[in-house]
Amino acid sequence: LRETVMQVLDRVRTEGDKAVFDYEEKFDKVKLDSLCVTDKEFAEADKLVSIELKAAIHLALNNITTFHSAQKFETKKVSTLPGVTCWQKAVAIEKVGLYIPGGTAPLFSTVLMLAAPAKIAGCKEIVLCTPPNREGKIHPAILFAAKAAGVSKVFKAGGVQAIGAMAYGTSSIPKVYKIFGPGNQYVTAAKQQVSLRDVAIDMPAGPSEVAVLADSSANPVFVAADLLSQAEHGTDSQAILITTSENLIREVEKEVERQLNQLPRKNIAEKSLENSKLILVRDMDEAIEMTNNYAPEHLIIETSDYNEIASRIVNAGSVFLGSYSPESAGDYASGTNHTLPTNGYAKAYSGVSLDSFIRKITFQEITSEGIQTIGPAIEVMAANEYLDAHKNAVSVRLKSI
């Protein structure tokens, strides 16, 4: 895998658009004349999206905007000593690239999750890459969501070649400073590779996963539906039930079988269930310990005392509490972000938030009074680190006062 990824990235770096066109033909089976989506294509897409879907997208966008707007950073000036003032300022990353997978589902919801906070943060250029279909078209809902959420430009490019194009820049696709978005193992490997020296990335995010932590009070129909909603993402997804109830496991197993047969994406979900587990534990302490060790991307807590259990969860990407909080809510429209750390990375990474699109720059202002107060301490510390020029930068100022 790494060899393939390196080969594609090297060609995109040296050949630019030509390499992207070639790989689109090879991997996405489409011969493109242009990579950039035109105004005409946006207008066509607008006509193809139903009124119901447009309304749902706007509702979701409004909730996502409300939640992420509340995360705005407030600058506070702090006087650490008389005459010494320090503060931070939040500054948007000027150019960001959003990757939206094509694959088996058009993830227009991910467009909203990434573009909305980028817009709130004030990113000047929001570039989106997504693979076209074999007719060279992008799903109309992706284009509608991109326009609604304030994306600057959309390009027809998928997989490793899209990541390379945004990392290095081509004559069509601009180079960005940070790349966001989920993808398959090739996309994940490409993001990690370009992050070594060319561009920042949001997080290492691979195949999707859910853990349901439940007790005997849980509704087996709901639990089965939650497990299957994750399983249908992709064949490498994982769904796990951790429970203290042996009876719940039996009921959920039956219910999964029943619901699975009604799913259009049954084949995908079936393969995913091969990676999945129903786990019986001795007690709730063991359930919580196992959950924190697993550090799931999504965690659904369906227990009678879910708030108390939630207070003991320290490793998870996003948590859904009670019987009426399905993971689908966070995936689409409650307002929280669905771009989350997977594969245990929730032990050290957060999901995407407004902070993901900004940098914080520190400032300090020291007056003559301030340098007289802290200057001697700086001189002593610099001298003891054998950095005389550092010491001198303070000494010359103290002498001038």
Sequence and secondary structure as in RCSB ss.txt:
>XXXX:A:sequence
LRETVMQVLDRVRTEGDKAVFDYEEKFDKVKLDSLCVTDKEFAEADKLVSIELKAAIHLALNNITTFHSAQKFET
KKVSTLPGVTCWQKAVAIEKVGLYIPGGTAPLFSTVLMLAAPAKIAGCKEIVLCTPPNREGKIHPAILFAAKAAG
VSKVFKAGGVQAIGAMAYGTSSIPKVYKIFGPGNQYVTAAKQQVSLRDVAIDMPAGPSEVAVLADSSANPVFVAA
DLLSQAEHGTDSQAILITTSENLIREVEKEVERQLNQLPRKNIAEKSLENSKLILVRDMDEAIEMTNNYAPEHLI
IETSDYNEIASRIVNAGSVFLGSYSPESAGDYASGTNHTLPTNGYAKAYSGVSLDSFIRKITFQEITSEGIQTIG
PAIEVMAANEYLDAHKNAVSVRLKSI
>XXXX:A:secstr
 HHHHHHHHHHHHHHTHHHHHHHHHHHS    S SB  HHHHHHHHHHS HHHHHHHHHHHHHHHHHHHTT    
  EEEETTEEEEEEEEE SEEEEE   TTS  HHHHHHHHHHHHHHT SEEEEEE   TTS   HHHHHHHHHHT
 SEEEE  HHHHHHHHHH  SSS   SEEE    HHHHHHHHHHTTTT EES    S EEEEEE TTS HHHHHH
HHHHHHTS TT EEEEEES HHHHHHHHHHHHHHHTT TTHHHHHHHHTT EEEE SSHHHHHHHHHHH  SEEE
EESTTHHHHHTT  S SEEEESTT  HHHHHHTSSS      TTGGGT     GGGGEEEEEEEEE HHHHHHHH
HHHHHHHHHTT HHHHHHHHHHHHH 
